[in-house]
Amino acid sequence: MNCIKCNGKVENFVWIGEKKKIISNHRKYCISCSPFDEHNTRKLERQKIEKAIYPERTCPICGKKHNKRGFVCQVCSFNLKEEKAYNKVKELVGRKCWICGYDKSKRSLCFHHVHPENKNFGLTIREISNFSWEKVKNEIQKCIFICNNCHGEIHDNLIDKNTIEKLWNDFWIKIRACSSIG
């Protein structure tokens, strides 16, 4: 049998020191192309698979050049997805703290689980944009929407648990009565 790389003769034995070692009859390469006992069973001439390269584009939002799939760069794509998810949340729970009415920065608003033992996952913008809307909506219904200051006061027991429970019940009962959850 001949080597498929160099067309040389494929031996079925090899000399190691003074001992004759019988090697497989199934070898495809000669000893010089594929040395014995080096565990090189991969094809020697592996074909390179070219990655799909997309043409260079300019993101219409930020103006950066990229060669990724799609017309918008990855950062802007993520930001759009995040903004879309956040807008759905705002439609459902509003745009301000349920306790004090704070509404200056969306980063300063968060969810507080009224009954932490029923919590399946936290509601950061990452979870809101990565989970299905049905899962997120079910988790939001276990929470109140508050600013970070009020959240700290709740955890320091400066805001009464009964007040939190009443706030939660009043809001979700009103929403269910309007049947605008969707």
Protein Blocks (a to p, Z undefined) as FASTA:
>chain_A
ZZfklopacdfbdcehjaccdddfkbfbdfklmcghklpabcfbdcddddddddddddfk
lopacfbecjbdfklmmmmmmmmmmmmmmmmnojbdfklopakbmklgccddfblmlpfb
dcdfklmmmmcfklmmmmmmmpccddfklmmmmmnopacfklmmmmmmmmmmmmmmnopa
ZZ
